[in-house]
Amino acid sequence: MHGAGLVHRDVKPANILLALDGPRLIDFGIARALDDTALTSTDVVVGSPGFLSPEQARADADVIGPPSDVFSLGCVLAYAATGRPPFGSGAPEAMLYRTVHDAPDLDGVPQELRPLLERCLAKDPKARPGPADIVTEWAQDTPQGEVAAWLPEQVTQLVAERAAAMLALPDVERTTVDPAAPVDGGAVSVDGGAVPVDGGEVSGGSERAAAERAAQAAEITRGVDGPPPAGPSRRRFLTVVSGGVVLAAGGGLGAWTLLRSPGATTGADSGAPPTYTIGVQAALTGEHRRAGRAQQRGVELAVAEFNAREGQPFRLKVRALDDADGPERAVRVAEEFAADRSVLAVIGPTTDAAVSAVVGVYDEALLPLLSVSAQVNFSSVTPHATYLHTRPTTGGQGWAIGLYGEAASDIGRTGVITDRTVDLYSQQITQIALTALRKKQEVVPRVVPAGTEDFAPVVAHMLAEKVDSVVFTGSWAAAASVAKELRRRRFTGPRIATELALDPRFLERAGDAAEGWLITSATIDATAKGEAATFAAAHRRRFGAPPAPYAAEAYDVVGLVADSLRDIAGGGGSPAASSSGRPSPRASSGDTAIDRERLLERLRRADRPGITKRLEIDGKTGRFHITRENSGMFLHRVEGGGFRFLGDVVGVIGQL
């Protein structure tokens, strides 16, 4: 905001919204450019007493600038920490006087926060820190996740509920144009007033209202003189799916026509079973090729086994494309899959960065995208209905760390290191882990700046704080550096890392220092899990090597897609239960009309046992449904220079 040349001038609690992905500053009604004096005339006080700056209280127009917002931020932080404004309450005149002349009341502010707030609340604007200085200083001592973890659970739940309620609000009704009225450059009468019309197609009623009328009356409401729609708009379908509306095959011709898109061929005319393509978008070259190739192999093996069984109502085909780790290449791959109407679902991409780059492309195409290794967790404020998690997101690793910490007897006082090199990943894990760990023991949190290579200072600090265990939530390379530094200082307590460290390069770089490290992950070792033994043997026969991480998970996802297609086609199998426990809708027997939209609707309510875990998708969020009985989180330990699979985290802690 300040970088854009604006000063808000009214930063206060009422103008800060708490969203699931962070706070939002609103109400720029009195914001002005730095050189604009329209609302800063002499003798005119602009702002909210109790949260405005001394220069605002004095109506000193020449001094009001970015430091004024910093002072107001200090007031807000003090209010958040203590529950009361730092300059009291009462008559506005009294609050203005105290703001100018009195020291702020910071009793009850945590000691580690107090020095920063004192500088923010300095009477002299020049003595206040800049926003960048505040962020830097705070981040050095406080993991970003700690702020979110501090919020009471009830507040977090309230934020989520209100965000969901806003998404559920009805669309604004569009203007209905009289066919006889002018369309180009003219005006139509709406509620007695003349409203100019710029031209183009005008729909009668909102998209959601149209969907409801179609379902009820078996007809589609079109715009004036508009052509019949060839398929659903992206927004219309996402609104239906996100709102939890289920359209069964018998739910009305209008409802089906509204959501059906052209292009899916079934092969019914030839009498041969149709063939459906599953895409694999993966890093088949580059840094993440090991995980990408593992997923490709898992998909290929699952498809080969499916096609080898007799009596299948359709056949499957694999199309794999390499996104080479880069966002631009990833987008081109996604666009190629989107344009290929034979592709009904895509498994991948391999990395969080690739998912973030392409998810909009898949949304536009209404093409289901199922993650296997990517962990990115999109805010529910900006949902992506086509993106389905078949594994826990990053928060699941924080949950696993906390669960282990609660059960382990030797974890004691815990040092938690957040690595800003992998900022969002590390932050989300840390935030949940801290909340859980603090229920049982003291925690010493530290944040290291992005690009840190020398971890000696942070390790020295941890040991000076007499920690009994260390949790590191960064990359495999940084984890190796931390491991070597801990070994150099002869630290032998529990050491825990996260999924990024489940990498042979961690073992190679850390050497003997990796021994004994515990690693949380959402992937199994198929050679060590009984349920996956048959898969592991088949993988070895087909590819001449044991399955790498994420191969078995990709294998399971193909089974999920195949079962969903079978349910729609009416070719056998029982409907999977949704997360609510009720059977999901499926097409009637003999109805083989299958397209992306129908498959997506079915996948969002999937619940299928697999060799890695039970794949249950939450129909409302599209996320993997975590329970203690089916956490989807596993533990590995470095032993003898390799990774030893210990099992499901809940089962492991049950043996402690």
C-alpha positions as semicolon CSV with decimal commas, in nm:
position;residue;x (nm);y (nm);z (nm)
1;M;0,000;0,000;0,000
2;H;0,270;0,248;0,098
3;G;0,479;0,135;-0,196
4;A;0,191;0,238;-0,421
5;G;0,195;0,586;-0,267
6;L;-0,113;0,550;-0,046
7;V;-0,171;0,615;0,323
8;H;-0,473;0,439;0,476
9;R;-0,523;0,679;0,772
10;D;-0,778;0,458;0,949
11;V;-0,607;0,131;1,047
12;K;-0,817;-0,015;1,329
13;P;-0,964;-0,354;1,428
14;A;-1,294;-0,285;1,250
15;N;-1,108;-0,240;0,921
16;I;-0,918;-0,569;0,941
17;L;-1,083;-0,886;0,817
18;L;-0,953;-1,227;0,921
19;A;-0,949;-1,464;0,623
20;L;-0,832;-1,825;0,628
21;D;-0,515;-1,725;0,445
22;G;-0,441;-1,417;0,653
23;P;-0,568;-1,070;0,751
24;R;-0,704;-0,822;0,498
25;L;-0,706;-0,442;0,536
26;I;-1,032;-0,290;0,410
27;D;-1,217;0,044;0,390
28;F;-0,997;0,281;0,194
29;G;-1,264;0,551;0,212
30;I;-1,027;0,810;0,360
31;A;-0,705;0,677;0,210
32;R;-0,519;0,932;0,002
33;A;-0,204;0,967;-0,200
34;L;0,096;1,096;-0,011
35;D;0,070;1,438;-0,174
36;D;-0,310;1,469;-0,148
37;T;-0,434;1,707;0,125
38;A;-0,806;1,681;0,054
39;L;-0,877;1,513;0,386
40;T;-0,591;1,657;0,585
41;S;-0,679;2,021;0,610
42;T;-0,561;2,203;0,920
43;D;-0,788;2,168;1,225
44;V;-0,970;1,865;1,077
45;V;-0,910;1,536;1,260
46;V;-0,947;1,235;1,030
47;G;-0,939;0,883;1,172
48;S;-1,071;0,684;1,467
49;P;-0,977;0,810;1,817
50;G;-0,789;0,546;2,009
51;F;-0,618;0,414;1,696
52;L;-0,501;0,725;1,512
53;S;-0,154;0,879;1,541
54;P;-0,050;1,190;1,738
55;E;-0,007;1,387;1,414
56;Q;-0,360;1,290;1,312
57;A;-0,488;1,391;1,656
58;R;-0,319;1,730;1,611
59;A;-0,456;1,755;1,255
60;D;-0,100;1,819;1,138
61;A;-0,154;1,770;0,765
62;D;0,209;1,823;0,670
63;V;0,331;1,533;0,886
64;I;0,066;1,266;0,824
65;G;0,218;0,987;0,614
66;P;0,313;0,617;0,623
67;P;0,445;0,640;0,983
68;S;0,089;0,732;1,086
69;D;-0,033;0,393;0,964
70;V;0,254;0,227;1,154
71;F;0,141;0,399;1,476
72;S;-0,215;0,276;1,415
73;L;-0,083;-0,074;1,352
74;G;0,092;-0,058;1,688
75;C;-0,240;0,033;1,850
76;V;-0,410;-0,261;1,679
77;L;-0,139;-0,505;1,789
78;A;-0,156;-0,379;2,147
79;Y;-0,533;-0,416;2,137
80;A;-0,500;-0,772;2,001
81;A;-0,250;-0,862;2,273
82;T;-0,436;-0,712;2,571
83;G;-0,798;-0,668;2,467
84;R;-0,794;-0,291;2,527
85;P;-0,678;0,017;2,330
86;P;-0,336;0,145;2,442
87;F;-0,473;0,495;2,504
88;G;-0,787;0,393;2,687
89;S;-1,148;0,464;2,597
90;G;-1,414;0,721;2,676
91;A;-1,470;1,068;2,532
92;P;-1,298;1,124;2,195
93;E;-1,133;1,443;2,324
94;A;-0,977;1,254;2,615
95;M;-0,847;0,977;2,387
96;L;-0,694;1,233;2,150
97;Y;-0,522;1,408;2,440
98;R;-0,376;1,082;2,573
99;T;-0,260;0,985;2,225
100;V;-0,060;1,307;2,196
101;H;0,073;1,339;2,552
102;D;0,061;1,005;2,740
103;A;0,270;0,691;2,713
104;P;0,078;0,389;2,579
105;D;-0,057;0,135;2,827
106;L;0,128;-0,184;2,732
107;D;0,072;-0,380;3,050
108;G;0,000;-0,739;2,955
109;V;0,179;-0,723;2,619
110;P;0,416;-1,023;2,584
111;Q;0,772;-0,921;2,667
112;E;0,910;-1,033;2,330
113;L;0,660;-0,809;2,149
114;R;0,685;-0,502;2,372
115;P;1,006;-0,338;2,233
116;L;0,867;-0,347;1,881
117;L;0,533;-0,197;1,987
118;E;0,706;0,077;2,184
119;R;0,885;0,188;1,867
120;C;0,567;0,165;1,660
121;L;0,395;0,391;1,917
122;A;0,671;0,651;1,932
123;K;0,537;1,009;1,934
124;D;0,795;1,111;1,674
125;P;0,702;0,968;1,331
126;K;1,071;0,950;1,237
127;A;1,140;0,714;1,528
128;R;0,889;0,453;1,411
129;P;1,003;0,149;1,210
130;G;0,893;0,097;0,853
131;P;0,661;-0,193;0,759
132;A;0,952;-0,388;0,610
133;D;1,150;-0,345;0,931
134;I;0,856;-0,475;1,134
135;V;0,821;-0,785;0,917
136;T;1,194;-0,857;0,925
137;E;1,229;-0,814;1,301
138;W;0,919;-1,013;1,383
139;A;1,009;-1,296;1,147
140;Q;1,354;-1,342;1,299
141;D;1,207;-1,430;1,637
142;T;0,864;-1,566;1,557
143;P;0,767;-1,837;1,305
144;Q;0,495;-1,708;1,075
145;G;0,278;-2,002;1,174
146;E;0,291;-1,897;1,538
147;V;0,058;-1,604;1,479
148;A;-0,205;-1,824;1,319
149;A;-0,155;-2,089;1,585
150;W;-0,215;-1,828;1,856
151;L;-0,569;-1,765;1,735
152;P;-0,824;-1,952;1,946
153;E;-0,968;-2,254;1,770
154;Q;-1,317;-2,102;1,797
155;V;-1,202;-1,792;1,606
156;T;-1,046;-2,001;1,330
157;Q;-1,368;-2,200;1,301
158;L;-1,573;-1,879;1,290
159;V;-1,356;-1,740;1,011
160;A;-1,404;-2,060;0,810
161;E;-1,780;-2,062;0,864
162;R;-1,822;-1,698;0,762
163;A;-1,603;-1,744;0,456
164;A;-1,816;-2,041;0,352
165;A;-2,132;-1,840;0,415
166;M;-2,009;-1,560;0,188
167;L;-1,938;-1,809;-0,088
168;A;-2,293;-1,938;-0,050
169;L;-2,451;-1,594;-0,106
170;P;-2,671;-1,580;-0,419
171;D;-2,541;-1,420;-0,735
172;V;-2,658;-1,070;-0,818
173;E;-2,951;-1,095;-1,057
174;R;-2,860;-0,972;-1,403
175;T;-3,071;-0,714;-1,577
176;T;-3,348;-0,863;-1,792
177;V;-3,367;-0,679;-2,121
178;D;-3,692;-0,629;-2,308
179;P;-3,641;-0,774;-2,659
180;A;-3,801;-0,462;-2,801
181;A;-3,562;-0,233;-2,622
182;P;-3,245;-0,103;-2,788
183;V;-2,938;-0,312;-2,720
184;D;-2,641;-0,120;-2,861
185;G;-2,575;0,209;-2,689
186;G;-2,936;0,244;-2,577
187;A;-3,099;0,221;-2,236
188;V;-3,351;-0,007;-2,072
189;S;-3,583;0,067;-1,787
190;V;-3,507;-0,110;-1,460
191;D;-3,724;-0,033;-1,159
192;G;-3,816;0,301;-1,307
193;G;-3,461;0,412;-1,390
194;A;-3,273;0,424;-1,718
195;V;-2,967;0,201;-1,728
196;P;-2,728;0,215;-2,027
197;V;-2,646;-0,110;-2,201
198;D;-2,309;-0,162;-2,370
199;G;-2,424;-0,448;-2,585
200;G;-2,351;-0,819;-2,594
201;E;-2,546;-1,117;-2,462
202;V;-2,759;-1,048;-2,156
203;S;-2,881;-1,341;-1,947
204;G;-3,216;-1,344;-1,776
205;G;-3,154;-1,404;-1,405
206;S;-2,846;-1,529;-1,226
207;E;-2,658;-1,839;-1,325
208;R;-2,751;-2,011;-1,001
209;A;-3,120;-1,924;-1,043
210;A;-3,104;-2,060;-1,397
211;A;-2,961;-2,385;-1,272
212;E;-3,238;-2,420;-1,017
213;R;-3,509;-2,347;-1,273
214;A;-3,353;-2,597;-1,513
215;A;-3,354;-2,870;-1,252
216;Q;-3,715;-2,801;-1,162
217;A;-3,872;-2,732;-1,499
218;A;-3,640;-2,932;-1,727
219;E;-3,559;-2,631;-1,941
220;I;-3,271;-2,390;-1,975
221;T;-3,318;-2,016;-1,931
222;R;-3,130;-1,840;-2,209
223;G;-3,036;-1,480;-2,271
224;V;-3,244;-1,273;-2,513
225;D;-3,196;-1,406;-2,865
226;G;-2,897;-1,599;-2,733
227;P;-2,787;-1,931;-2,882
228;P;-2,828;-2,252;-2,685
229;P;-2,529;-2,302;-2,456
230;A;-2,278;-2,559;-2,584
231;G;-2,164;-2,640;-2,233
232;P;-2,151;-2,503;-1,881
233;S;-1,964;-2,191;-1,790
234;R;-1,674;-2,245;-1,554
235;R;-1,836;-2,033;-1,286
236;R;-2,171;-2,208;-1,316
237;F;-2,027;-2,555;-1,270
238;L;-1,793;-2,451;-0,988
239;T;-2,087;-2,288;-0,813
240;V;-2,289;-2,608;-0,836
241;V;-2,003;-2,832;-0,719
242;S;-1,881;-2,601;-0,442
243;G;-2,234;-2,563;-0,311
244;G;-2,268;-2,938;-0,276
245;V;-2,546;-2,972;-0,535
246;V;-2,573;-3,329;-0,661
247;L;-2,723;-3,392;-1,006
248;A;-2,812;-3,758;-1,047
249;A;-2,890;-3,905;-1,387
250;G;-3,261;-3,894;-1,318
251;G;-3,258;-3,538;-1,187
252;G;-3,411;-3,379;-1,494
253;L;-3,307;-3,333;-1,856
254;G;-3,248;-2,963;-1,801
255;A;-3,009;-3,016;-1,513
256;W;-2,811;-3,274;-1,709
257;T;-2,800;-3,059;-2,023
258;L;-2,686;-2,761;-1,820
259;L;-2,380;-2,940;-1,684
260;R;-2,290;-3,167;-1,974
261;S;-2,008;-3,069;-2,208
262;P;-1,952;-3,209;-2,556
263;G;-1,662;-3,414;-2,681
264;A;-1,655;-3,729;-2,467
265;T;-1,674;-4,032;-2,700
266;T;-1,801;-4,363;-2,570
267;G;-1,756;-4,596;-2,861
268;A;-2,118;-4,710;-2,828
269;D;-2,186;-4,687;-3,202
270;S;-1,915;-4,940;-3,286
271;G;-2,014;-5,185;-3,015
272;A;-1,658;-5,191;-2,879
273;P;-1,596;-5,078;-2,521
274;P;-1,498;-4,711;-2,505
275;T;-1,147;-4,602;-2,416
276;Y;-1,088;-4,323;-2,165
277;T;-0,755;-4,148;-2,124
278;I;-0,591;-4,064;-1,792
279;G;-0,329;-3,794;-1,819
280;V;-0,010;-3,781;-1,614
281;Q;0,146;-3,438;-1,576
282;A;0,478;-3,495;-1,405
283;A;0,839;-3,384;-1,379
284;L;0,989;-3,663;-1,588
285;T;1,316;-3,471;-1,616
286;G;1,483;-3,219;-1,390
287;E;1,528;-3,204;-1,014
288;H;1,203;-3,380;-0,923
289;R;1,219;-3,654;-1,188
290;R;1,244;-3,935;-0,931
291;A;0,899;-3,856;-0,791
292;G;0,755;-3,776;-1,134
293;R;0,872;-4,099;-1,294
294;A;0,752;-4,299;-0,995
295;Q;0,402;-4,161;-1,045
296;Q;0,411;-4,234;-1,416
297;R;0,510;-4,595;-1,348
298;G;0,242;-4,638;-1,083
299;V;-0,023;-4,515;-1,328
300;E;0,103;-4,732;-1,613
301;L;0,102;-5,044;-1,395
302;A;-0,251;-4,977;-1,268
303;V;-0,385;-4,919;-1,620
304;A;-0,217;-5,234;-1,753
305;E;-0,372;-5,442;-1,474
306;F;-0,716;-5,287;-1,532
307;N;-0,711;-5,356;-1,906
308;A;-0,594;-5,716;-1,848
309;R;-0,909;-5,805;-1,654
310;E;-1,195;-5,953;-1,855
311;G;-1,540;-5,800;-1,865
312;Q;-1,440;-5,438;-1,814
313;P;-1,705;-5,193;-1,945
314;F;-1,432;-4,969;-2,088
315;R;-1,058;-4,955;-2,141
316;L;-0,805;-4,707;-2,009
317;K;-0,514;-4,536;-2,178
318;V;-0,227;-4,334;-2,031
319;R;-0,092;-4,012;-2,175
320;A;0,211;-3,876;-1,988
321;L;0,362;-3,532;-2,049
322;D;0,677;-3,387;-1,894
323;D;0,640;-3,042;-1,739
324;A;1,017;-3,025;-1,666
325;D;0,968;-2,851;-1,331
326;G;0,907;-2,508;-1,487
327;P;0,581;-2,311;-1,445
328;E;0,566;-2,199;-1,809
329;R;0,615;-2,552;-1,937
330;A;0,363;-2,677;-1,680
331;V;0,099;-2,438;-1,813
332;R;0,160;-2,551;-2,172
333;V;0,123;-2,915;-2,066
334;A;-0,201;-2,837;-1,883
335;E;-0,338;-2,654;-2,186
336;E;-0,253;-2,954;-2,405
337;F;-0,440;-3,189;-2,174
338;A;-0,734;-2,948;-2,153
339;A;-0,762;-2,939;-2,532
340;D;-0,758;-3,319;-2,562
341;R;-1,123;-3,413;-2,501
342;S;-1,034;-3,781;-2,467
343;V;-0,855;-3,700;-2,139
344;L;-1,106;-3,729;-1,853
345;A;-0,871;-3,681;-1,556
346;V;-0,509;-3,584;-1,493
347;I;-0,285;-3,713;-1,214
348;G;-0,020;-3,467;-1,096
349;P;0,168;-3,236;-1,116
350;T;0,471;-3,334;-0,911
351;T;0,543;-3,007;-0,729
352;D;0,347;-2,741;-0,544
353;A;0,479;-2,472;-0,779
354;A;0,349;-2,657;-1,083
355;V;0,006;-2,708;-0,925
356;S;-0,021;-2,338;-0,842
357;A;0,068;-2,251;-1,201
358;V;-0,181;-2,482;-1,372
359;V;-0,483;-2,518;-1,146
360;G;-0,662;-2,231;-1,319
361;V;-0,622;-2,402;-1,657
362;Y;-0,784;-2,720;-1,526
363;D;-1,065;-2,519;-1,365
364;E;-1,143;-2,353;-1,698
365;A;-1,154;-2,693;-1,870
366;L;-1,350;-2,858;-1,586
367;L;-1,084;-3,130;-1,598
368;P;-1,028;-3,320;-1,269
369;L;-0,675;-3,278;-1,134
370;L;-0,569;-3,529;-0,866
371;S;-0,256;-3,458;-0,662
372;V;-0,028;-3,738;-0,547
373;S;0,289;-3,567;-0,426
374;A;0,194;-3,197;-0,432
375;Q;0,082;-3,064;-0,096
376;V;-0,030;-2,709;-0,177
377;N;-0,337;-2,608;0,022
378;F;-0,550;-2,342;-0,146
379;S;-0,762;-2,115;0,074
380;S;-1,131;-2,198;0,081
381;V;-1,188;-1,830;0,002
382;T;-1,058;-1,906;-0,350
383;P;-1,155;-2,271;-0,403
384;H;-1,057;-2,478;-0,704
385;A;-1,331;-2,733;-0,755
386;T;-1,133;-2,940;-1,007
387;Y;-0,831;-2,983;-0,777
388;L;-0,864;-3,292;-0,559
389;H;-0,621;-3,391;-0,284
390;T;-0,555;-3,765;-0,264
391;R;-0,310;-3,708;0,021
392;P;-0,294;-3,484;0,328
393;T;-0,174;-3,130;0,264
394;T;0,127;-2,976;0,439
395;G;-0,076;-2,929;0,756
396;G;-0,096;-3,308;0,790
397;Q;0,278;-3,320;0,858
398;G;0,243;-3,067;1,137
399;W;-0,038;-3,277;1,280
400;A;0,183;-3,589;1,266
401;I;0,471;-3,410;1,440
402;G;0,238;-3,289;1,713
403;L;0,085;-3,633;1,756
404;Y;0,427;-3,792;1,792
405;G;0,538;-3,520;2,032
406;E;0,240;-3,578;2,257
407;A;0,310;-3,951;2,280
408;A;0,691;-3,969;2,289
409;S;0,844;-3,967;2,636
410;D;1,185;-3,834;2,530
411;I;1,091;-3,535;2,316
412;G;1,091;-3,288;2,608
413;R;1,170;-2,921;2,543
414;T;1,149;-2,889;2,166
415;G;1,332;-2,658;1,929
416;V;1,136;-2,589;1,609
417;I;1,321;-2,436;1,313
418;T;1,121;-2,277;1,030
419;D;1,306;-2,241;0,699
420;R;1,185;-1,945;0,494
421;T;1,357;-2,083;0,185
422;V;1,047;-2,303;0,151
423;D;0,829;-2,041;0,317
424;L;0,467;-2,153;0,278
425;Y;0,550;-2,523;0,313
426;S;0,753;-2,468;0,629
427;Q;0,510;-2,214;0,773
428;Q;0,201;-2,434;0,743
429;I;0,371;-2,733;0,901
430;T;0,518;-2,525;1,182
431;Q;0,193;-2,353;1,266
432;I;0,008;-2,678;1,333
433;A;0,303;-2,852;1,499
434;L;0,353;-2,564;1,744
435;T;-0,011;-2,571;1,850
436;A;0,004;-2,942;1,929
437;L;0,349;-2,948;2,087
438;R;0,270;-2,666;2,329
439;K;-0,001;-2,875;2,487
440;K;0,264;-3,094;2,646
441;Q;0,603;-2,925;2,651
442;E;0,793;-2,600;2,615
443;V;0,878;-2,499;2,262
444;V;1,168;-2,286;2,137
445;P;1,074;-2,156;1,789
446;R;1,322;-1,997;1,549
447;V;1,299;-1,875;1,191
448;V;1,594;-1,873;0,951
449;P;1,592;-1,632;0,654
450;A;1,553;-1,760;0,300
451;G;1,879;-1,876;0,149
452;T;2,046;-1,958;0,480
453;E;2,340;-2,197;0,435
454;D;2,516;-2,163;0,769
455;F;2,298;-2,321;1,036
456;A;2,561;-2,309;1,310
457;P;2,412;-1,997;1,479
458;V;2,057;-2,131;1,500
459;V;2,176;-2,472;1,623
460;A;2,395;-2,301;1,882
461;H;2,094;-2,100;1,998
462;M;1,883;-2,414;2,028
463;L;2,143;-2,594;2,237
464;A;2,195;-2,285;2,452
465;E;1,822;-2,300;2,522
466;K;1,880;-2,659;2,640
467;V;1,635;-2,821;2,400
468;D;1,583;-3,197;2,429
469;S;1,468;-3,245;2,068
470;V;1,478;-3,060;1,736
471;V;1,215;-3,031;1,462
472;F;1,321;-2,895;1,122
473;T;1,059;-2,815;0,856
474;G;1,276;-2,715;0,559
475;S;1,435;-2,863;0,249
476;W;1,645;-3,179;0,226
477;A;1,963;-2,976;0,172
478;A;1,902;-2,753;0,473
479;A;1,803;-3,056;0,681
480;A;2,138;-3,214;0,595
481;S;2,321;-2,901;0,712
482;V;2,127;-2,897;1,040
483;A;2,194;-3,269;1,089
484;K;2,569;-3,225;1,044
485;E;2,580;-2,928;1,280
486;L;2,387;-3,116;1,548
487;R;2,620;-3,413;1,513
488;R;2,925;-3,187;1,536
489;R;2,791;-3,057;1,866
490;R;2,722;-3,416;1,985
491;F;2,345;-3,369;2,010
492;T;2,174;-3,711;2,031
493;G;1,815;-3,623;2,121
494;P;1,517;-3,688;1,891
495;R;1,549;-3,515;1,553
496;I;1,247;-3,484;1,326
497;A;1,228;-3,364;0,965
498;T;0,948;-3,353;0,708
499;E;0,875;-3,504;0,369
500;L;1,124;-3,292;0,176
501;A;1,398;-3,478;0,364
502;L;1,271;-3,818;0,244
503;D;1,518;-3,789;-0,039
504;P;1,834;-3,994;-0,113
505;R;2,022;-3,665;-0,143
506;F;1,958;-3,597;0,226
507;L;2,127;-3,927;0,311
508;E;2,416;-3,860;0,076
509;R;2,486;-3,507;0,197
510;A;2,429;-3,565;0,569
511;G;2,618;-3,894;0,576
512;D;2,638;-4,048;0,923
513;A;2,470;-3,738;1,068
514;A;2,139;-3,851;0,913
515;E;2,133;-4,165;1,126
516;G;1,837;-4,176;1,364
517;W;1,641;-3,890;1,209
518;L;1,263;-3,941;1,209
519;I;1,079;-3,819;0,899
520;T;0,708;-3,755;0,851
521;S;0,563;-3,821;0,507
522;A;0,243;-3,897;0,319
523;T;0,410;-4,169;0,112
524;I;0,475;-4,533;0,201
525;D;0,753;-4,777;0,127
526;A;0,560;-5,030;-0,080
527;T;0,822;-5,297;-0,017
528;A;0,761;-5,277;0,359
529;K;0,381;-5,251;0,374
530;G;0,193;-5,579;0,363
531;E;-0,105;-5,445;0,169
532;A;0,127;-5,328;-0,109
533;A;0,331;-5,649;-0,146
534;T;0,156;-5,764;-0,465
535;F;0,196;-5,420;-0,620
536;A;0,564;-5,407;-0,525
537;A;0,629;-5,746;-0,684
538;A;0,444;-5,649;-1,003
539;H;0,637;-5,323;-1,020
540;R;0,967;-5,507;-0,990
541;R;0,867;-5,751;-1,266
542;R;0,754;-5,474;-1,501
543;F;1,023;-5,213;-1,440
544;G;1,309;-5,416;-1,294
545;A;1,326;-5,210;-0,975
546;P;1,132;-5,163;-0,650
547;P;0,876;-4,882;-0,649
548;A;1,001;-4,537;-0,550
549;P;0,796;-4,304;-0,326
550;Y;0,463;-4,197;-0,480
551;A;0,440;-4,492;-0,721
552;A;0,195;-4,682;-0,499
553;E;-0,002;-4,365;-0,430
554;A;-0,042;-4,299;-0,804
555;Y;-0,145;-4,664;-0,851
556;D;-0,422;-4,613;-0,595
557;V;-0,547;-4,297;-0,765
558;V;-0,596;-4,483;-1,094
559;G;-0,814;-4,731;-0,906
560;L;-1,015;-4,439;-0,769
561;V;-1,071;-4,295;-1,116
562;A;-1,154;-4,635;-1,267
563;D;-1,409;-4,714;-0,996
564;S;-1,572;-4,374;-1,044
565;L;-1,596;-4,426;-1,420
566;R;-1,741;-4,773;-1,364
567;D;-2,003;-4,636;-1,127
568;I;-2,110;-4,373;-1,380
569;A;-2,120;-4,624;-1,665
570;G;-2,323;-4,870;-1,460
571;G;-2,071;-5,140;-1,532
572;G;-2,057;-5,297;-1,187
573;G;-1,920;-5,220;-0,847
574;S;-2,102;-5,051;-0,566
575;P;-2,132;-4,676;-0,527
576;A;-1,866;-4,542;-0,296
577;A;-1,977;-4,372;0,021
578;S;-1,931;-4,000;0,052
579;S;-1,766;-3,838;0,350
580;S;-2,110;-3,813;0,506
581;G;-2,151;-4,191;0,485
582;R;-2,429;-4,176;0,226
583;P;-2,395;-4,347;-0,114
584;S;-2,290;-4,110;-0,388
585;P;-2,514;-4,077;-0,694
586;R;-2,432;-4,286;-0,995
587;A;-2,574;-4,325;-1,342
588;S;-2,846;-4,578;-1,403
589;S;-2,757;-4,911;-1,562
590;G;-2,676;-4,876;-1,928
591;D;-2,614;-4,501;-1,913
592;T;-2,260;-4,479;-2,048
593;A;-2,252;-4,101;-2,107
594;I;-1,930;-4,004;-1,935
595;D;-1,756;-3,669;-1,946
596;R;-1,525;-3,463;-1,729
597;E;-1,797;-3,285;-1,536
598;R;-1,976;-3,601;-1,439
599;L;-1,652;-3,768;-1,339
600;L;-1,553;-3,466;-1,130
601;E;-1,884;-3,471;-0,948
602;R;-1,832;-3,839;-0,870
603;L;-1,469;-3,804;-0,763
604;R;-1,553;-3,530;-0,515
605;R;-1,751;-3,788;-0,319
606;A;-1,512;-4,078;-0,356
607;D;-1,429;-4,324;-0,080
608;R;-1,220;-4,625;-0,180
609;P;-0,979;-4,857;0,004
610;G;-0,631;-4,867;-0,146
611;I;-0,299;-5,033;-0,082
612;T;-0,155;-4,715;0,073
613;K;-0,456;-4,586;0,266
614;R;-0,828;-4,530;0,225
615;L;-0,889;-4,261;-0,036
616;E;-1,174;-4,051;0,096
617;I;-1,237;-3,709;-0,057
618;D;-1,432;-3,446;0,133
619;G;-1,710;-3,345;-0,105
620;K;-1,719;-2,987;0,020
621;T;-1,348;-2,906;0,007
622;G;-1,199;-3,160;-0,234
623;R;-0,938;-3,245;0,029
624;F;-0,827;-3,581;0,161
625;H;-1,031;-3,659;0,472
626;I;-0,792;-3,718;0,765
627;T;-0,901;-3,924;1,064
628;R;-0,704;-4,101;1,335
629;E;-0,812;-4,432;1,179
630;N;-0,701;-4,318;0,833
631;S;-0,449;-4,039;0,875
632;G;-0,259;-4,085;0,550
633;M;0,056;-3,981;0,739
634;F;0,351;-4,213;0,790
635;L;0,683;-4,220;0,973
636;H;1,025;-4,324;0,844
637;R;1,353;-4,346;1,032
638;V;1,707;-4,332;0,893
639;E;1,878;-4,658;0,986
640;G;2,193;-4,807;0,838
641;G;2,220;-4,536;0,576
642;G;1,868;-4,588;0,440
643;F;1,507;-4,503;0,511
644;R;1,318;-4,760;0,719
645;F;0,939;-4,745;0,695
646;L;0,780;-4,752;1,042
647;G;0,414;-4,730;0,942
648;D;0,109;-4,511;0,996
649;V;0,183;-4,240;1,251
650;V;-0,110;-4,338;1,472
651;G;0,001;-4,701;1,478
652;V;0,359;-4,603;1,555
653;I;0,273;-4,384;1,852
654;G;0,045;-4,658;1,981
655;Q;0,356;-4,869;2,032
656;L;0,557;-4,603;2,215
